[in-house]
Amino acid sequence: MSDVAGVLVRQRHRISEIAGVLRRYGFARLAANAAAATGESGSAHASFAERNADPELVQMSAGARLRSALSELGTTWIKFGQMLSLRPDLVGADVADELSKLQASVPADAPGLAEKRIASALGMPIGDAFATFESNPMASGSVAQVHRASLGDGTAVAVKVLHDGAEERVLSDVELMGALAKFAEANDPELARFSPTTLVAEFDTMMRAAIDLTQELNSLKTFRANFAEEPDVLIPKPYPERSGKQVLTMEMMTGRPFADRAALERDGWDVDAMSRRASNIYLEMVFRDGIYHADPHPGNFLLPDPEHIAILDFGDVGRLTGARKEQLEDLLSALSKRSVDGVTDAVSEITNAPADVDINALRGDIDLWLSQYLKGSVAGLDVAGMLRSGSALLRKHRLTFPSDLALLFRVLLRLQGLGQKLDTSQSITDLLEPHLRTMMLERLDPRRLAQHLTRTAKSWERLFTTLPDDVRKVFGQLRAGTVAVDFKVHDTDGSVPQLVDGILASASILAASQLLSRKAGPLIAGISIPGAVSVAVGVVTWHRLQMKRPGYRNTMTRILNTVRPRS
């Protein structure tokens, strides 16, 4: 905690400012935690915060107050709120809805600053880098602004450059967020259950990517390669020789923005076909490529002509790893089959459900959830309502979805919202169906099955290589009597043997049941080998302890005494 203490001391004035904002908006406990981090009395500050909250502000909903407070705290905190808006399983649906309204609007830098930064980053005068350069930016976002320019051959380009001081502000803020998260996790059990350090770590990664424009450049290269065989999809061409960590030069895209249906139809677009194609492009990114543009709002699309769709702004990208994709496949497969047990198992695995979760209660709630949303045709499925209700279900059981899947679900919701904005009849479930069918066929692909069998064979090879030595060690310890539980209790009524037997039997049953029910690999005929070994070790240990008890009679003796004729 020494590093945390150093950060808290170094940024104590900023912490006091944060505590003041939280206090005005009526977040007494959060303000107390922030103040306590600087060494003040948390309970005293909580009482002070409750007394000094703004009476008008505290009349607002919790979500509206949090949104306004984060807006006051600045760009980085606004971006953090936007990330939390993806997590209704953590903050609740009402708060998430409010946080989704956050907009990080940052004024453009003073004239001349952008040119200086670009020249410094590229190591050449801006006149040598570009034939023309417009000083007034065409857009200004949270960490960067974009200028129109042209290359020596007349090619029109967009030049994205970080705001002056953006890196320093972001790094300072995420460092402070990390220290406050660690402090809160160590001192507030209620906040600790939401794993604030994990959330802030994910946010830290996201913001460091946002202030390193080489990552967006690499994303442009990747997506252009992925869609090289689909000429109707236009993705800006990057210019690496005019780019760096603080500057990104890319092809200028022009076209009509996504507008209302009537305006597009007047200009000759088939709106339904265009909307379906835009959605399918995103689903190809997710299910085919495992990397996808994570912000599909109308402003990030342009329509150069009725035959092409251009996609802009690849600063926000999501990824789906192979292991996560398999988990998603399991969940979607179980949902398509309306399998309560399958969905329960998939949710337990994806959320890494702790041992104290009541699986029966979770299964019951999932059964009700499926009955509510999947009782009929999926054509008119309320995806938004289903995700909202599902998030509430997870929150009830204190389960959290990983951030990569939370981001993916937001993309699916926005795709459905895009269709609604254009007044199309498309359903995200209809669009998903062919991708799910392909996904299931891929799972049965002989090459994929062969790869899986190879990995399994290697796991078994490792198991059988080490298992004889491991088993020999365990049974050697059993023979030597070193595997035992040592109780030193003043036993006046001779009940300790029964107590030992009960404890060991209970421990064996609990360990074996957990391993067997969760099918901890490797498996034989669907039975967990570690679970079976746990049963065997427990039985042997219990039997050895039984033999040491006074008056113990083995099974054969009891049988003989039972069947021996009485004289």
N, C-alpha and C positions, 0 to 999 in steps of 0.2 A: 504493500500500500504506500510505500515511500514515494513512488513516482506519482501516484494519485495525489498525495499530499502536496507535492511540489507544484502540480498543475493547479490545484485548488488555491494555493497561496498566491501563485503568479497571476491568476485570473480572478482574484477575490472581488475586484471592483465590478467586473462583468457579472459575476455570480450575484452580487448585491442588486445589480440592475435587473437580472432575471427574476430574482425573488420579489422585487418590487412590482414587476409586471404581473406575476402570478398572484400576488397578494391583491392587487386592484381587481382582478377578474374572479376573485373568490376561491382560488385554489389553495386553501390554507395548508393542506398537508404537503403539497408539492413545494409551496413557498417555504415551509418549515424545513423540508429536506435540503433545499438549496441554501437556506441560511445556515443550517447546522453544518453544512460542508465547510463553511468559513470559520467554524468554531463557536457560533452562537448557540444558545439553548434552543433546541428544536421545539420543545413544548411551549416555551415562552413565546417563540416566534409564531407558532401556530395560533396561540391566543391573540397575539397582536394582529396577525393576518386576518383572522375572523372579524375582529373589530374594525379593521381599516379597509375592508373590501368596499368597492364602489357600489352603493345600493342599486343604482340603475343597471350596472353591468351584471350583477348577480341575478337579475330577473331573467336574463337570457338563458337558453338551454346550455347544458354542459358542453355540447359540441360547438355551438356558436361562440361561447366564451373562449374555448380552447383555440378555435380558428382565429379569433381576433387577437388573442395573446401571442400566438405564433407569428401572426402578421407583424405585430409590433417589434418582435425580437429580430426580424430581419430575414434575409434570403435563405441562409442555410437552415434556419428553423422552419421556414415555410416549406422547403424541400423535404425536411423530416416529417412534417405534417402530411405532405402529399404521399410519402411512403406509408405512413400510418393509415391513410385512407384506404389502402389496399388490404388492411388487416381488421375487418369487422370481427374476426374471431378473437381479437385481442381487445379492441376498444369498443366494440358494440356497433351495430348497424347505424344507429342514429348519429353517433359521433363520426363514424367513417363517412357518412353522407355529407356532413358539414365540412369535414376536412378535404373532401374531394373538390370543394369550391375554392380552395386556396389557389391564388395566382401569384407567381413570383415575377412581378414586373419591376425591372431595374432600369433606371434612366441610362441613356447612353453616356459614355465618357466624354470629357471635355474635348473640343476640337483639337486635333493634332496628336492626342495621346495614342490613338490606335495606330497611326502611321509610325510613330516612334517604336512601339512594341513590335510591329511587324518587321521593321527594318532591323531591329536588334535580334529578333528571333531568326530571321533568314540570313543575317550577316551581309546584307547588301542594302543600298538605298532603295526606297520604295519605287523610285522611278526606274531602277534597273529590273526590279522584280515584276512590275506591271506597266503596261503601256498607258492605261488609264486607271484611276482609282477615285471613287466618290467618297469624300470625307464624311458626309452625312450617312449614317448607317440605315439600311433598309429595315432592320429589325434589331431589337435588343432584348436578350433573354436574361436568365438568372445569373449565368457566369460568363456569357460571351455576347458579342454583337456581330452583325453580318453586314458587309459592305459589298457594293457592286464594283467590279473591276474588269479589266480585259487583259489578255496576254499579248505578246508581240505580234502574233499572227491574227489578232482580232477576235479570238475566242472569248466569249463572255463567260466570266467566272464569278462565283460568290466566295468572298474571303471572310472566314469566321475567325475572330480574334478574342482572346480572353479579356474581360474587363480589367482595368488597372487595379491591382491589389487583390484580385479575386482569389488567387492561390493562397495568399497569406490569410485572408479572412476565412476561407473554407477550412484550411488546416487548423487554424486556431479554434474555430467553432467545434469541429469534430473532436479535437483533442479534449476540449472542455466537456462536451457531451459524454465522451467515454469516461472521464473522471467522475462526473456526476452519476452516471449509470452504475459504476462500480460502487460508489458510496451508497447510493440508494439500495442496491442489491444487498449490500452487507448490513444495512441498518433498517430496512423496511421490508418485512416478510411478505406483505401484501403485494408490493411492487415486484419483489424478487421472483414471484411465480410467473411473471411475464417475461423473464429473462431479458431485462433491459440491456445488459452488456452485449448479448447476441444481436439484438435489434440495432444497436448503435454500431456494432462491428460491420453489419451488412450495409448500413447507411454510409459508414466510412469508406467502404469499398466502392460504393456507387458514386460518391462525391469525388473521390480521387480519380475515378475514370472520367468524370465530367470535366475536370480541370487538366486532363491530359488528352489533347486532341489527336495524338497519334493513335489512340484506341478507336476513335471514330473513323479515322482514315483506314485503319485495318478492317473495320466493320464494312465500310463501303466496298473495299476490295473483295471481301468474302461474299457479300450479297450479290455483287455484280457477277461473280463466278457462279454462284448458285443458280442465277436466273439467266445465264448466258444463252441458253437454248429457248428462252421465252421472250421473243422480241417485243411483245406488247407491254412488257414490264420495263420501265425506265428508272434507273438508279444513277444518281450523279457520279460522274467520273472524277476520282480524286487526282490531284497533281502533287505527288510526293516531293518533287524538287522545289515546290513552293509551299511546303507545309512543315510543321514541326510540333513540338509539344504545346506551344501557345498559339499556333496559327494553322488553319486548315483551308486550303484552296481547293475548290471543287467546281465542277461544271454547273453553270447557271441553268436552272430548269424554268421553263415558262409554260403557261397554260391557264385554263379556267379552273378556279377553285371549286370544290364540291359545294353546290348551292342547293336551292330548292328544286324539286322535281320539275316544275313547270319551266323554269329557266333552262335547265339542261335539255329538256325535250324540244324547246324552241330552237336550240342550237344543234339538234340532230342526234343527240345521244339516246341510245336504248338504255334507260335508267336501270331497269331490272337486271339486264345482262351485265352492265357495268358494275352494279352493286354486288352481284354474285361473284364476278371475277375478282373484285377487290378483296372480298372475304376469302375466296379460295387461295389467293396469293398468300394471305397470312396463314391459312391452315397448312399450305405447303411448307412454309417456313417452319412451323411448329413440328408437324408430324414427319415431314420428309428430311428437313435439314437439321432440326434440333437447335436452331438459332433464329430468333425472330425479332422484328421491329416491335418495340414494346409500347408504342404510343400511337395507335391508329385512330387519331381524331381527324375530322375533316380538313383541318388546316395543314396536315402533313400529306395531303394528296393534291396533285394537279392533273388536269386533263388537257394535254396538248392538242388532241384531236379525238374523234370518236373511236379510234383504234388503239389508243395507248393510255396507260395509267403511269404517272410518275409518283414516286414515293420519296419524301424528303425527311431530313433530320434523323440520322442514325446514331445520335448520342445516347439514346436510351434503348438498350438491347437486352433481350432475355435469352437464356440458354437452358436447354433441357438435356441433362446428362443421360447416358445410357441407362444407368440404374434408376434414375427418376422417371425416365420414359417407360420403363417396364412397370413401375409402380402405377403410373398414370394409366397404362394399358389395362392393368388388373382392375383398377377402379372403374374405368369406363366400361370394361367388359361386364363387370358385376352389375353396374347400373343398367346396361342394356338388357340383362337377363332378369332384372328385378330381384336379384339374389341378396337377401338380407345378410346372410352369413358372409357372402363374398364381399359385400360393401363394408361390413364390420371389420373383416380381416384386413382389407385394403386400407381403410382409415387408420386402424391400429398400427399398421406398418409405416404408413406415410407420416403419421404424427409422432411415431416412436413413443407410443402410449406407455406411461410408467406402470409398474406392477400394481399400484394401488387403484388403478381405474376399474370401476365396476363394469366389466364387459357385458354382463347380462342387461344392466340398465342401459348401456350404450346401444346394445343390439335392439332393445325395445324401442328406444327413441328413433333409431334409424328405420325400423319397421314402420313406425308412424309417419316418418318423413317421406319414405318411398310411397306409402299408400296415398299420401296427400298429393304428391307431384307426378307420380308415374302410374296412376291407376287407369289411365286411358291412353289415347294416342299421343305421341310426342310432337305431333305437328304444331299444336298450339301451346307447347310447353313454356311456362313462365320461368325462363332461365334466371332472370334477376331475382325473382322471389325464391326460387330453389336455392340459389347461392346464399341469399340473405338468411333464409331459414337454416341452411346447413351451417353457416358460420355461428349462428346463435346456438345450435346444437353442440358444436365443438366447444364453444365458450362455456356452456353449461357443464361440460365434463372436463374442463380445464385442459383441453387439447388444442394445439396450435399447428396450422399447416405451415410447411416450409415456405420461405419467401418466394422461391422461384415458381412454385405452383400458384401462390396468391397472385403473383404478377401475371401468370398465364390466364387465370380466370378473369382478371380485369380486361385483358385483351379480348377474350371471348365476349364479355359483356359489351365492350365498346364496338365490336363488330356488329352485334345485334342492334346496338343503338344507332350505328351508321345506317343500317337498313331502315330503321324507324324514321330517321331524319329525312331520308329520301322517299318515304312512304312506299316502300316495297313490301311484297308479301313474303320475302325470304325468311326462313326460320334457321337459326344457328344449328338446331338439331338436324334439320334436313341437310345442311351443308356439311355437318360433321359425319353423316352416315357413310359416304363413300370412303372417307379417310379412316374411319373405324374399321370398315370392312378390309381395307388394304392392310391396316395395322394387324388385324387378326390373321390374315393370310401370311404376313411376314413372320409372325410368331411360329407358323408351321413350315416356314422355308427350311428345306433340308440342310442348307448351309448354316443357317442360324442354329438349328437343332444340333448339328455336328459340332459347332463351336461351343454350345452349351455342354454337350456331352464331354468334350475335351477338357473344359474347365472342371466339370464334375469329376472326371477321371483323375485329374491332377490333385483335386482335393482328397479323393479317396486314397491316392497313392501316398500323399503326405500323412493321412490318417493311419494307414496300415504300416507305414514306415515307423511311426512314433508310438502307435497304440500298444504293441507288445511291451516295450520298455515302460510306458506309463502304467499299464495294468500290472506288470511285475512289481513296480515300485509300490503301487497301492496295496497289493496283496502282501508284499513283503512287510509293509508297515502294519497291516492287519495281523500277520503272524507274530510280529514282534510286539504287538500290543501298543504301538505308538499312535494309532488312530483311535482316539477315545476322547471322551469329555471328562475332565477332572473336576469333580465336585468335592469341596470340603465343607460339609454341613454337619452341624450337631444333630444327629438323627436319633431322636428319642423313641420314635414309634416305628422305626423300620420302614419308612415310606420312601426313602431316597431311591431304591432300585426301581420302584414303580414310576417315580418322577423322571428318572433318567430314561427309562423305556419310552415314556410318553413324549418327552422332548425330542428324542432322536427319531421316533416314529413320525412325529408331526413335521420335523424338519425334512425328513426324507420325502414325505408325501408332498410337501409344498414345493421343494426343489424339483422333484420329478414331474409334478403336475404342470409347473411353469414351462419346463423344457419340452415336455410332450405336447402340451396344448399349443405352444408357439412353433412347434415343429422345428426346433433348433437343429440345423444341419451339422454333419451329414445325415442322410436318411436312408433307411432300408425299408422298402415297402411302405413308405410314408410314416415310419416310426423314427423318432429322434434317437440317434445313437447315444448322445450325451445324456438324454433323459433315461434311456434304458440302463446305462452305466450307473447313473445316480440311484436308480431303484436297486440295482444289484449291490452297490456299496452300502446303501442304507440297510438292506436286509441282512447282509453279512455282519455289519457292525452291530446291529440290534441283536442278532443271534449270538455273537460272541459275548456281548454284555449279559444276555440272558443266561448263558452258561456259567457266568461268574456269580450269579445270584445264589445265595444259600437256599438249599432245598430244591434247586432246579432239577427237573426230571425231563429227560429228552423225550421226543415224540414217540419213539419206539417203546420206551418204558411205559408211557401212559397207555399206549394201545394194548400192550401185553396185559397190564393190570386190568384193563377194561374187559378183555375177552377171556382172561384166566378164570376158570371155574372157582367159585368160592368153596372152601372146605367147610 
